[in-house]
Amino acid sequence: MSTDQPNPRVRPVHPVDAEIVEVPADGDAPEPDAPALGTALAHQRAADSSTEPDHDPAVVRIAFLLFPNLTQLDLTGPAQVLSRVPGARVEYVAATLDPVPSDCGLALVPTTTIADASPADVLVVPGGDGAFDAMLDPDVIAFVRREAARATWVTSVCTGAFVLGAAGLLAGKRATTHWASKPMLEAFGAQSVDERIVDDGSVVTAAGVSAGIDMALWLAAELAGQSAAEAIQLQIEYDPQPPFDGGSAERADAVVVARARAAAEAARGERVTRAAAAVLL
C-alpha cells in the first residue's frame, strides 16, 4: 500500500553523514577478523574531512561496474530502477571505454573508466561468469575497495557478490548470491543466507539475476522514500506473473538443484579459492 509517511529506513545520501564501509582503498585486503583496522580507518576519515567528497546532497551518484561476460539483466534491471531515482546521476564504469560484451551477446557501452570514475554514493556490481574473472583482476578489486571506502551503499546482484568478497567486503557479514554458487560465499568469511535481498550495514547483496530489480526498488525506497519507489515500480510495470513456478531452488527438483550446484563448483570453485586466498594474505 502506498504511503506518504517517511520511510524509517531511509538514509539521505550525503557522504559527510554516510555510514562508511570500512575497507582500505589501497594495500592488501583486511583479514576477516580485523575490525580494529576498520575502526581506525573510520576514525581517521572522521578526523580528516578532506577525505570525503564534497557534492550536492540532492544528487545521488550511482556507479555500475562493467566487465566482460557479465549477465546483462543483473545490470540493466537495477539501472532501469535506480536511474529513475530523483537526483540520480548514473555512470557505467569499465576498464576502458570500449563496448563490454555481456554473456548473452549484447554489448554495453561504458561512460567512464575505472581510472576516471567519480566518487559514487551507490556502487552496483553485477554478476555472471565474468564476475569470477573480475574478482581476480587487481584493477577491478582496487576500484571496488576505493569506492567502498567512500560510498553510502555497496551492492551486488547475483554472483557479483564474489567481487565484493574478493575485495574483503563480506567478511563477517550476511550475504546472498545466485543459489547455485551460494555455498562458495563462505570462502570469503560471509554467512550465506537464503534471502532474496540481504542488507548488512552498507553492504547489500541480491540473489540471482531478477532479484536485482527487487534490490533496486528496495534501495530506491532507502534513497528517496517508499512513495518514490512505488512510483518507479509502476512506471516500469514491474508486476511479475511468471507462467511457471520453478524460479526457486526451494521448489525446483532436488536432483536438478544438486547437479547445478555441483556444476557451479566445478566451473568456478578454483577461481573462488584463488580469490579467497588473496583476501586472507
Salt bridges, closest charged atoms under 4 A:
GLU19 OE1 - ARG11 NH1 2.72
ASP121 OD2 - HIS55 NE2 3.32
ASP121 OD2 - ARG61 NE 3.30
ASP129 OD1 - ARG268 NE 3.21
ASP129 OD1 - ARG271 NH2 3.11
ASP133 OD1 - ARG271 NH1 3.14
GLU147 OE2 - ARG146 NE 3.12
GLU147 OE2 - ARG150 NH2 2.73
ASP194 OD1 - LYS182 NZ 2.94
GLU195 OE2 - ARG174 NH2 2.67
ASP199 OD2 - ARG9 NH2 2.79
ASP200 OD1 - LYS173 NZ 3.79
ASP214 OD2 - ARG196 NE 2.63
GLU222 OE2 - ARG9 NE 3.22
ASP245 OD1 - ARG251 NE 2.90
GLU270 OE1 - ARG274 NH1 3.60
